[in-house]
């Protein structure tokens, strides 16, 4: 309950985040769980696009939303 109240649960796996954390789109993620919503490639370079509160890599974003 501590992590739920503190807002430190990963938006992807719902497990507590105790180490490094990525905050994007008003959510927190384990670094390895912050991935493109389409191809599931890691978005660890900090460059991503967002559509409907979901992260996408540049390539998938341009394919899906021309």
Buried (B, 14 or more C-beta within 10 A) or exposed (E): EEBEEEEBBBBBEEEEBEEEEBEBBEBBBBBEBBBBBBEEEEBEEEEBBEEEEEBBBEEBBEEEEE
